[in-house]
Amino acid sequence: MQNAGIAALGLDWRYVAFDVRPEELAAALAGARAMRFVGLNLTVPHKLLAHNLVDALDPSGRDWGAVNTIRFEAQVGPGHWQPLARLDEIPDDAPVRSHGFNTDADAITRSLAEDLGIVARGARVVLLGAGGAGRTAALKIASEGVAELYLVNRTAAKAEVVRREINERYPGVRVAVGHPASGGVDLLLNATSLGLRPGDALPLDETELPLSRVAAVYDMIYRPAETPLLAKARAAGCRTANGLGMLLHQGARALELWSGRPAPLETMRRALRDHVYGPSPRTASGPASGDTR
């Protein structure tokens, strides 16, 4: 996805993946800064750790308490920092800093609107999972003015921590731990990892919340394309979507932060779909979308 976007923008860059142990994250960030990387993406478990390791925090990183995108910047004047990608030359003695952003939160609500036609404001939402992804989703949905938010987690105490945080930051939101006792639900959002592996149990207890009471189900998992939860929800007549749209939009926003240019969204979408699910018929006979030859 990123390399396809980079090629479409005509940038002389390459996006590569590295395995980094959590205890070596600080050293990895320092090495990337020393080598003048344009930026980085981080995945679990590094998002929470990086929050305390970057030199500067964007409001998005501060608001959601996690960093998934880093942009490296050079100081070009007193108090003035410029992204490395936008500098023709970086003076050897110029200070360089890491600037942390969170592009996950906005990607969640953008994907919900695009893939399910759901806007959080005024909705009744049940969120499964209170880990890193669940917490970010809960805070973002609360910030959008959701009418009612129900937090369901295997360990209720963990969901209670998120509930208290929402009460402090967004006191106008009705938030509770556990399933709604009655009534319909506009959105069921799965932020757990249940469904990644064959044989996983459903993340939803249907004795507590039958799918017949749910209008739409969003599963952050995107591989497999249809988890058992989504399959069961579709059979029950719910609108369904997986997390591919969230992955797309968080990545596109990261590319925009690094390059300062609009992301070629449809090019990135095609490359992502082809990579995750295999080439579609229209691209199977030609070069891959990310081919830069």
Secondary structure, 3 states (H helix, E strand, C coil): CHHHHHHHCCCCCCCCCCCCCHHHHHHHHHHHHHCCCCEEECCCCHHHHHCCCCCEECHHHHHHCCCCEEEEEEEEECCEEEEHHHCCCCCCCCCEEEEEECCHHHHHHHHHHHHHCCCCCCCEEEEECCCHHHHHHHHHHHHCCCCEEEEECCCHHHHHHHHHHHHHHCCCCEEEECCCCCCCECEEEECCCCCCCCCCCCCCCCCCCCHHHECEEEECCCCCCCCHHHHHHHHCCCEEEECHHHHHHHHHHHHHHHHCCCCCHHHHHHHHHHHHHCCCCCCCCCCCCCCCC
